[in-house]
Amino acid sequence: MKMTFKFRGKPTKTEERWLFSEFRHQKQLQNYMLQMRHQMWDYGRKSVSMYDQINHLKDLRAATSHYSEHPQDMQVSTIKRVNAAHEHFQRRCREGAEKKGYPRYKSSVRSLSWSLRKHKVKDKATGTFRRVRQHPIRETGTRYNRLKVPKLGEIKIRMHRRLIGDPKEVTLKKTARGWYVFIVCEVPDTVPCVPKSACGVDVGTHTFLTTSAGETEENPRFYRQAERKLVKLHRDLSRKTYQSKRWYKAKDALAKQADIVACQRLDFLAKTAYKLFHHKDFDAVVAEKLKSSNMVKNRHLAKSISDASWGMFFEWCSWVAKRDGKHFHQVPPHHTSQTCSECCQKSPVKLKLSERLFHCKSCGLKLDRDHNAALNILHRAACALRGEVWDTILYETRNPLLQQACWS
């Protein structure tokens, strides 16, 4: 399993100029390798592999100093990025996707990646050599440690926690609010626990989520809160002369505010996912398998759905469950809000989004519609932990004795 650690970087002005020049070189290299693939296919119907381009890079580095003066590890990572884009394009073609997404030329590059190599180290006790991957961080014992960057040297990095596992890859990225370092580490897989408690989760725009226990989490609506400020910044940007000094200043202010909203949303989603598994002590969490790309086609709800970011929340739940040995499942969402969780009867009249109370005409159950949906989601996944496909709602899952036997 791979874990990514994110730290804040503090390069100097001189180091920033070197990094920006490296951005331009990697952009040119990426466009050159992409053009090579295009021309080889258009004129000779020949496909170029990643290893062919890496071997071609060796010839370029031996022939001219324009390529040899730049880090080879970063250049190889750029070639791998081009190869990954082509592989995803070919996969979408095989699947018959409507939008194939052919790789395009880049106007700018905002990140640099390189893989960490292994070197031989002599063991003084046994006298044998062993291969150890080089560590990218040099600890100084002060507020800032040092990150080793090829061909540049060491830059300051603010580490708020220690690395876990074996570091394999480093990415240095420039965002609107500064520089960030992403270190990918290989850690051993966690053995999943035996689930003893589970909860169903229903997400929405009124409240962010409602559990099968009746607990709710309010929707923070970060974009809605910052919408006025973003509108004002957009208006200021539109009034500036294109590519003037004030235009760049207004553009940076808009990008910083948008980045603040994105970081607030990401922090909330990560903490909410962690709270479900650890603060609430649930071993298994079950949610709906929603298709947000289809739901945002509704122009009345598109902004609220995008602001809630349900897909990102489900990704965080899946990641936390995998990291900590928990369980996360998703079930089909059909009629979870229109079916009674007590008698399993579907409502003859479809509930509107403004109706927040579910009233069953058969058994007389009155319950909050999100709470009722969360219970249906939990019932629908009663046998998912045993490896069975659970697409229908059965009466046996409503029986408390049988339901307790399924989760135990």
C-alpha positions as CSV (number, residue, x, y, z in Angstrom):
1,M,0.0,0.0,0.0
2,K,1.2,3.5,-0.8
3,M,0.8,6.6,1.4
4,T,1.5,10.1,0.3
5,F,2.8,12.7,2.8
6,K,2.3,16.4,2.1
7,F,4.6,19.0,3.5
8,R,5.2,22.7,2.9
9,G,8.3,23.8,1.0
10,K,10.2,27.1,1.5
11,P,12.6,27.6,-1.5
12,T,14.6,30.8,-1.7
13,K,14.2,33.3,-4.6
14,T,17.2,31.8,-6.4
15,E,15.9,28.3,-5.9
16,E,12.5,29.4,-7.2
17,R,14.0,30.8,-10.4
18,W,15.7,27.4,-11.0
19,L,12.5,25.5,-10.4
20,F,10.6,27.8,-12.8
21,S,13.2,27.2,-15.5
22,E,12.9,23.5,-14.8
23,F,9.1,23.7,-15.3
24,R,9.7,25.2,-18.7
25,H,12.1,22.5,-19.7
26,Q,9.9,19.7,-18.6
27,K,7.0,21.3,-20.5
28,Q,9.1,21.4,-23.7
29,L,10.2,17.8,-23.1
30,Q,6.7,16.6,-22.6
31,N,5.4,18.3,-25.7
32,Y,8.4,16.9,-27.7
33,M,7.8,13.3,-26.6
34,L,4.1,13.8,-27.4
35,Q,4.9,15.1,-30.8
36,M,7.1,12.1,-31.5
37,R,4.3,9.7,-30.8
38,H,2.0,11.7,-33.0
39,Q,4.4,11.8,-36.0
40,M,5.4,8.2,-35.7
41,W,1.8,7.1,-35.8
42,D,0.6,9.6,-38.5
43,Y,3.4,8.9,-41.0
44,G,4.5,5.3,-40.3
45,R,1.6,3.8,-38.2
46,K,4.2,2.9,-35.6
47,S,3.6,3.1,-31.8
48,V,6.3,4.4,-29.6
49,S,6.7,2.7,-26.2
50,M,7.9,4.4,-23.0
51,Y,11.3,2.5,-23.2
52,D,11.9,3.7,-26.7
53,Q,11.5,7.3,-25.6
54,I,13.8,6.7,-22.5
55,N,16.5,5.3,-24.8
56,H,16.0,8.2,-27.1
57,L,16.5,10.5,-24.1
58,K,19.9,8.9,-23.4
59,D,21.0,9.8,-26.9
60,L,19.8,13.3,-26.5
61,R,21.6,13.7,-23.2
62,A,24.8,12.4,-24.8
63,A,24.5,14.7,-27.9
64,T,23.6,18.1,-26.4
65,S,24.0,19.9,-23.1
66,H,20.4,21.2,-23.4
67,Y,19.2,17.9,-22.0
68,S,22.3,16.8,-20.0
69,E,22.2,19.9,-17.7
70,H,18.8,18.9,-16.4
71,P,18.0,16.0,-13.9
72,Q,17.6,12.7,-15.7
73,D,15.2,11.4,-13.0
74,M,12.8,14.3,-13.7
75,Q,12.9,13.8,-17.4
76,V,12.2,10.0,-17.0
77,S,9.1,10.9,-14.8
78,T,7.9,13.3,-17.6
79,I,8.1,10.5,-20.1
80,K,6.2,8.2,-17.8
81,R,3.5,10.9,-17.5
82,V,3.2,11.0,-21.3
83,N,3.0,7.2,-21.4
84,A,0.3,7.1,-18.7
85,A,-1.8,9.7,-20.7
86,H,-1.6,7.5,-23.8
87,E,-2.5,4.4,-21.9
88,H,-5.6,6.1,-20.4
89,F,-6.6,7.3,-23.9
90,Q,-6.3,3.7,-25.3
91,R,-8.3,2.4,-22.4
92,R,-11.1,4.8,-23.0
93,C,-11.1,3.9,-26.7
94,R,-11.4,0.2,-25.8
95,E,-14.3,0.9,-23.5
96,G,-16.1,3.0,-26.1
97,A,-16.3,6.1,-24.0
98,E,-18.0,9.1,-25.5
99,K,-15.1,11.4,-24.8
100,K,-11.8,9.8,-25.7
101,G,-9.6,12.5,-24.2
102,Y,-6.6,12.4,-26.7
103,P,-3.5,13.8,-25.0
104,R,-2.9,17.4,-25.7
105,Y,0.1,19.7,-25.6
106,K,0.8,21.5,-22.4
107,S,1.1,25.2,-22.1
108,S,2.6,25.0,-18.6
109,V,3.7,22.5,-16.0
110,R,3.3,23.1,-12.3
111,S,4.9,20.0,-10.7
112,L,8.2,18.1,-10.9
113,S,8.5,14.4,-10.0
114,W,11.4,12.1,-9.6
115,S,11.9,8.5,-8.4
116,L,14.3,7.8,-5.6
117,R,17.2,5.5,-6.6
118,K,18.8,2.7,-4.6
119,H,22.5,2.6,-3.7
120,K,24.8,0.1,-2.1
121,V,25.6,0.4,1.6
122,K,28.1,-1.7,3.4
123,D,27.0,-3.3,6.7
124,K,29.8,-2.9,9.2
125,A,28.7,-5.8,11.3
126,T,28.6,-8.4,8.6
127,G,30.7,-6.7,5.9
128,T,28.1,-7.4,3.2
129,F,26.6,-4.9,0.8
130,R,22.9,-4.2,0.7
131,R,20.8,-1.9,-1.6
132,V,19.0,0.9,0.3
133,R,16.8,3.6,-1.3
134,Q,18.2,7.0,-0.7
135,H,16.3,9.1,1.8
136,P,15.1,12.5,0.4
137,I,15.0,14.3,3.8
138,R,18.0,15.5,5.8
139,E,16.9,16.2,9.4
140,T,18.5,19.3,10.9
141,G,16.8,19.3,14.4
142,T,15.4,22.8,13.7
143,R,12.1,24.1,12.5
144,Y,12.9,23.3,8.8
145,N,14.5,20.1,7.5
146,R,16.1,19.8,4.0
147,L,14.8,18.2,0.9
148,K,17.4,16.9,-1.6
149,V,16.5,18.0,-5.1
150,P,18.6,16.7,-8.1
151,K,20.9,19.3,-9.7
152,L,19.6,22.0,-7.3
153,G,20.7,20.9,-3.8
154,E,18.7,21.2,-0.6
155,I,15.6,23.3,0.0
156,K,13.8,24.0,3.2
157,I,10.8,21.9,4.1
158,R,8.4,22.1,7.0
159,M,7.8,18.5,8.3
160,H,4.9,18.4,10.7
161,R,5.1,14.6,11.0
162,R,7.6,11.8,10.4
163,L,7.6,9.6,7.3
164,I,6.3,6.1,7.5
165,G,7.6,3.3,5.3
166,D,10.0,3.3,2.3
167,P,10.1,6.6,0.3
168,K,9.8,5.9,-3.4
169,E,8.9,9.1,-5.3
170,V,8.9,12.8,-4.6
171,T,6.8,15.5,-6.3
172,L,7.4,19.2,-5.9
173,K,4.4,21.3,-6.8
174,K,3.6,25.0,-7.1
175,T,0.2,26.1,-6.1
176,A,-1.4,29.5,-5.6
177,R,-0.5,29.7,-2.0
178,G,3.1,28.4,-2.2
179,W,5.2,25.3,-2.7
180,Y,4.3,21.8,-1.5
181,V,6.2,18.5,-1.4
182,F,4.5,15.2,-1.8
183,I,6.5,12.1,-0.8
184,V,5.1,8.7,-1.7
185,C,6.0,5.9,0.7
186,E,5.5,2.1,0.5
187,V,3.9,0.8,3.7
188,P,2.8,-2.8,4.5
189,D,-0.9,-3.6,4.0
190,T,-3.2,-3.6,7.0
191,V,-5.1,-6.8,7.7
192,P,-8.9,-6.0,7.8
193,C,-10.6,-6.4,11.1
194,V,-13.6,-8.5,11.9
195,P,-16.5,-6.1,11.7
196,K,-18.6,-5.9,14.9
197,S,-20.5,-2.6,14.2
198,A,-21.7,-0.9,11.0
199,C,-23.6,2.2,9.9
200,G,-25.3,3.3,6.8
201,V,-24.6,6.8,5.5
202,D,-27.0,8.9,3.4
203,V,-25.4,12.1,1.9
204,G,-27.4,15.1,0.8
205,T,-27.3,18.9,0.3
206,H,-29.6,19.8,3.2
207,T,-27.4,18.0,5.7
208,F,-24.1,16.6,4.5
209,L,-24.7,13.2,5.9
210,T,-27.1,11.3,8.1
211,T,-26.2,7.9,9.7
212,S,-28.4,5.0,10.4
213,A,-28.2,5.9,14.1
214,G,-29.9,9.2,13.4
215,E,-26.8,11.4,13.8
216,T,-26.3,14.2,11.3
217,E,-23.4,16.2,10.1
218,E,-24.1,19.8,8.9
219,N,-23.2,20.8,5.4
220,P,-20.6,23.6,5.7
221,R,-21.1,25.0,2.2
222,F,-17.6,26.5,1.9
223,Y,-18.2,27.7,-1.7
224,R,-21.5,29.3,-0.8
225,Q,-19.9,31.2,2.0
226,A,-17.0,32.5,-0.1
227,E,-19.2,33.0,-3.2
228,R,-19.5,36.8,-2.8
229,K,-15.8,37.2,-2.3
230,L,-15.1,35.1,-5.4
231,V,-17.5,37.1,-7.5
232,K,-15.8,40.3,-6.4
233,L,-12.4,38.9,-7.3
234,H,-13.7,37.7,-10.7
235,R,-15.1,41.2,-11.3
236,D,-11.8,42.8,-10.4
237,L,-9.9,40.5,-12.7
238,S,-12.2,41.2,-15.7
239,R,-11.6,45.0,-15.3
240,K,-7.9,44.7,-15.5
241,T,-5.9,45.0,-18.8
242,Y,-5.0,41.5,-20.0
243,Q,-1.5,40.3,-18.9
244,S,-0.7,43.6,-17.1
245,K,0.8,43.7,-13.7
246,R,-2.5,44.4,-12.0
247,W,-4.1,41.6,-14.0
248,Y,-1.5,39.1,-12.7
249,K,-2.0,40.5,-9.2
250,A,-5.8,40.1,-9.4
251,K,-5.4,36.6,-10.9
252,D,-3.2,35.5,-8.0
253,A,-5.7,36.8,-5.5
254,L,-8.5,34.9,-7.1
255,A,-6.4,31.7,-7.3
256,K,-5.5,32.0,-3.6
257,Q,-9.1,32.3,-2.5
258,A,-10.2,29.4,-4.6
259,D,-7.4,27.3,-3.1
260,I,-8.5,28.3,0.4
261,V,-12.0,27.0,-0.4
262,A,-10.6,23.7,-1.8
263,C,-8.4,23.2,1.2
264,Q,-11.3,23.8,3.6
265,R,-13.4,21.3,1.8
266,L,-10.7,18.7,1.8
267,D,-10.0,19.2,5.5
268,F,-13.7,18.8,6.3
269,L,-14.1,15.6,4.2
270,A,-11.0,14.0,5.7
271,K,-12.0,14.7,9.3
272,T,-15.5,13.5,8.7
273,A,-14.4,10.2,7.2
274,Y,-11.9,9.7,10.1
275,K,-14.7,10.5,12.6
276,L,-17.0,7.8,11.3
277,F,-14.4,5.0,11.7
278,H,-12.6,6.1,14.9
279,H,-14.7,8.6,16.9
280,K,-17.9,6.8,16.3
281,D,-16.1,3.4,16.4
282,F,-17.7,1.9,13.4
283,D,-15.9,-1.0,11.8
284,A,-17.9,-0.8,8.5
285,V,-19.5,2.1,6.7
286,V,-22.0,1.7,3.9
287,A,-22.9,4.4,1.4
288,E,-24.7,4.8,-1.9
289,K,-22.9,4.4,-5.2
290,L,-23.8,7.7,-6.7
291,K,-22.9,9.1,-10.1
292,S,-22.2,12.7,-9.4
293,S,-21.4,13.4,-13.1
294,N,-25.0,12.6,-14.0
295,M,-26.4,14.4,-11.0
296,V,-24.7,17.8,-11.8
297,K,-26.7,18.0,-15.0
298,N,-29.5,19.3,-13.0
299,R,-28.9,23.0,-13.2
300,H,-30.9,23.7,-10.0
301,L,-28.7,21.5,-7.9
302,A,-25.3,21.4,-9.7
303,K,-23.6,24.0,-7.6
304,S,-24.8,22.5,-4.3
305,I,-23.7,19.0,-5.4
306,S,-20.3,20.2,-6.5
307,D,-19.8,22.1,-3.3
308,A,-20.6,19.0,-1.2
309,S,-18.1,16.8,-3.1
310,W,-19.6,13.4,-2.3
311,G,-17.3,11.6,-4.6
312,M,-14.2,12.9,-2.8
313,F,-15.8,12.0,0.5
314,F,-16.3,8.4,-0.7
315,E,-12.7,8.2,-1.8
316,W,-11.5,9.3,1.6
317,C,-13.8,6.8,3.3
318,S,-12.3,4.0,1.1
319,W,-8.8,5.2,1.8
320,V,-9.2,5.5,5.6
321,A,-10.8,2.0,5.7
322,K,-7.9,0.5,3.7
323,R,-5.3,2.2,5.8
324,D,-6.8,1.3,9.2
325,G,-8.1,-2.1,8.5
326,K,-11.8,-1.1,8.3
327,H,-14.5,-1.8,5.8
328,F,-16.2,0.5,3.3
329,H,-19.0,-0.6,0.9
330,Q,-21.2,1.1,-1.6
331,V,-24.6,-0.2,-2.7
332,P,-27.1,0.7,-5.5
333,P,-29.0,3.9,-4.6
334,H,-32.3,3.0,-6.2
335,H,-35.4,4.0,-4.1
336,T,-33.6,4.3,-0.8
337,S,-35.5,7.5,0.0
338,Q,-38.8,6.2,-1.3
339,T,-39.0,2.9,0.5
340,C,-40.0,2.3,4.1
341,S,-37.2,0.9,6.3
342,E,-39.8,-0.9,8.5
343,C,-42.2,-2.7,6.2
344,C,-40.2,-2.6,2.9
345,Q,-43.1,-0.9,1.0
346,K,-42.3,1.6,-1.6
347,S,-44.2,4.9,-1.4
348,P,-46.9,5.2,-4.1
349,V,-46.2,9.0,-4.4
350,K,-42.7,10.2,-5.1
351,L,-41.4,12.5,-2.4
352,K,-40.2,15.9,-3.4
353,L,-36.8,17.2,-2.3
354,S,-38.6,19.8,-0.1
355,E,-40.4,17.1,1.8
356,R,-38.1,16.2,4.7
357,L,-40.4,13.7,6.5
358,F,-41.1,10.2,5.3
359,H,-44.6,8.9,6.2
360,C,-45.4,5.3,5.3
361,K,-49.0,4.7,4.4
362,S,-48.8,1.0,5.1
363,C,-47.3,0.8,8.6
364,G,-47.6,4.5,9.7
365,L,-43.9,5.0,10.2
366,K,-42.9,8.7,10.4
367,L,-39.2,9.3,10.1
368,D,-36.8,11.8,8.7
369,R,-36.2,10.9,5.0
370,D,-32.4,10.9,5.3
371,H,-32.5,8.7,8.4
372,N,-34.9,6.4,6.6
373,A,-32.6,6.2,3.6
374,A,-29.6,5.5,5.8
375,L,-31.4,2.6,7.4
376,N,-32.3,1.2,3.9
377,I,-28.7,1.5,2.8
378,L,-27.5,-0.4,5.9
379,H,-30.2,-3.1,5.3
380,R,-29.2,-3.4,1.6
381,A,-25.6,-4.1,2.5
382,A,-26.3,-6.5,5.4
383,C,-24.5,-9.4,3.6
384,A,-21.9,-7.4,1.7
385,L,-19.2,-8.1,4.3
386,R,-19.6,-11.8,3.6
387,G,-18.6,-11.2,0.0
388,E,-22.1,-11.5,-1.5
389,V,-23.5,-9.2,-4.2
390,W,-26.4,-7.4,-2.6
391,D,-28.6,-5.6,-5.1
392,T,-32.1,-6.2,-3.7
393,I,-33.9,-5.5,-0.4
394,L,-35.0,-8.6,1.4
395,Y,-37.3,-9.0,4.4
396,E,-34.7,-11.1,6.3
397,T,-32.5,-8.1,6.7
398,R,-35.2,-6.3,8.6
399,N,-35.3,-9.1,11.2
400,P,-33.1,-7.9,14.1
401,L,-32.0,-11.4,14.9
402,L,-30.9,-12.2,11.4
403,Q,-29.4,-8.8,10.9
404,Q,-27.3,-9.3,14.0
405,A,-26.2,-12.7,12.7
406,C,-25.1,-11.2,9.4
407,W,-22.8,-8.5,11.0
408,S,-21.4,-10.9,13.6
